[in-house]
């Protein structure tokens, strides 16, 4: 997936096949299927291959690269969608699951292949490099591939690049948090702040939100001024 250039943008999330992102529109908050209480869930993350790098460059829009077959990408899409939905609105998201023939089979998730994203704050571009059967699907542009090669030399997916300033490589929690669950069950679990799913997914979404807020100069205030997000921004530096 990828993101367009926003007012104070954040750009780029890419993922590869390794294991282990004019008219004023209303800002979409956390999706309606996530209970309000869950938004304040404590950041208690089970970290898989997770890396944050700060790059002192001109902010761009957020980009994401992943594959529909990949369970780590499946896990990462949940917090990424929640975080981005706090700054704008998705349309065309489709429920799916990771491959049934790989570790963490059938991890419930979404796909960005037909999705569009609108926001008055940031632009986003998401790239699904291959489908659930590992057949080629979408390709990054030459410029996107160059950034992917620069910041993720091992070609690990999922890969999320926020304006070349914050880079998230790999899923931020292990896909086994979603094991054996349907899309709807995971959505229901997010309404309970003490659930493993809420702590992993909402906690990860809050960290992504804080990184984006750093790039939008804390706009919108309704999202970025919360104590949780402000505390995370300080930790990001």
WOVENSUL-V67986 format. One record per pair of residues at least 4 apart in sequence whose C-alpha atoms are under 7 Angstrom apart, sorted by the first residue. I is the first residue (numbers start at 1). GAP is how many residues later the second one is. Records with the same first field share a line. If there is no record, write none. Layout:
I=GAP, GAP
This chain:
1=12, 13, 62, 63, 64, 111, 124, 125, 126, 127
2=10, 11, 60, 61, 62, 122, 123, 124, 125
3=8, 9, 58, 59, 60, 120, 121, 122, 123
4=57, 118, 119, 120, 121
5=4, 55, 56, 117, 118
6=55, 115, 116, 117
7=113, 114, 115
8=51, 113, 114, 207, 208
9=50, 51, 52, 112, 113, 114, 154, 206, 207
10=49, 50, 51, 52, 112, 152, 153, 202, 205
11=49, 50, 51, 52, 113, 150, 151, 152, 153
12=9, 49, 50, 51, 52, 113, 148, 149, 150, 151
13=8, 49, 50, 51, 52, 113, 146, 147, 148, 149
14=49, 50, 51, 52, 113, 134, 143, 144, 145, 146, 147
15=49, 50, 51, 52, 141, 142, 143, 144
16=49, 50, 51, 113, 139, 140, 141, 142
17=50, 139, 140
18=137, 138, 139
19=53, 137, 138
20=29, 52, 136, 137, 150
21=41, 42, 43, 59, 138, 139, 140
24=96
25=94, 95
27=59, 60, 61
28=57, 58, 59, 60, 61
29=56, 57, 58
30=4, 52, 55, 56
31=51, 54
33=154
34=4, 153, 156, 157
35=155, 156
37=154, 156
38=152, 153, 154, 155, 160, 164
39=163
41=152, 157, 158, 161, 162
42=157, 161
43=156, 160
44=155, 156, 159
45=128, 154, 155, 158, 159
46=127, 128, 154
47=125, 126, 127
48=123, 124, 125, 126
49=120, 121, 122, 123
50=118, 119, 120, 121, 122
51=116, 117, 118
52=114, 115, 116
53=112, 113, 114
54=111, 112
55=109, 110, 111
56=109
57=107, 108
59=104, 105, 106, 156
60=103, 104
61=61, 62, 63, 101, 102
62=61, 62, 63, 99, 100, 101
63=61, 62, 63, 97, 98, 99
64=61, 62, 63, 95, 96, 97
65=61, 62, 63, 64, 92, 93, 94, 95
66=7, 61, 62, 63, 91, 92, 93
67=6, 61, 62, 63, 64
68=30, 43, 60, 62, 63, 64
69=29, 30, 62, 63, 64, 65
70=4, 28, 29
71=4, 27, 33, 36, 104
72=4, 86, 98, 99, 103
73=4, 84, 85, 98
74=23, 24, 33, 34, 35, 36
75=34, 96, 100
76=4, 95, 96
77=4, 32, 33
78=4, 31, 123
79=4, 122, 123, 125, 126
80=4, 125
81=4
82=4, 123
83=122, 123, 125, 126
84=4
85=4, 5
86=137
87=32, 34
88=29, 30, 31
89=28, 29, 30
90=25, 26, 27, 28
91=24, 25, 26
92=22, 23, 24
93=17, 18, 19, 21, 22
94=16, 17
95=14, 15, 16
96=12, 13, 14, 15
97=9, 10, 11, 12
98=7, 8, 9, 10, 34
99=6, 7, 33, 34
100=5, 6
101=4
104=71, 72, 75
107=68, 71, 72
108=73, 74, 75
109=74
112=14, 15, 16
113=15
117=7
118=5
119=4
121=95
127=11, 12, 13
128=9, 10
129=7, 8, 9, 10
130=4, 5, 6, 7, 8
131=4, 5, 6
140=4, 5
141=4
142=4
143=4
144=4
145=4
146=4
147=4
148=4
149=4
152=4
156=13, 14
157=12, 13
158=11, 12, 13
159=9, 10, 11
160=7, 8, 9
161=5, 6, 7
162=4, 5
166=45
172=32
173=27
175=4
177=19, 20
178=8
181=4, 5
182=4
183=4
184=4
185=4
186=4, 11
189=6, 8, 9
190=7, 8
192=6
193=5, 6
194=4, 5
195=4
196=4
197=4
198=4
199=4
200=4
201=4
202=4
203=4
204=4
205=4
206=4, 23
207=4, 25
208=4
209=4
210=4, 19, 22, 23
211=4, 22
212=4
213=4, 5, 6, 11
214=4, 19
218=6
219=5
220=4
221=4
224=5, 6
225=4, 5
226=4
227=4
228=4
229=4
230=4
231=4
232=4
233=4
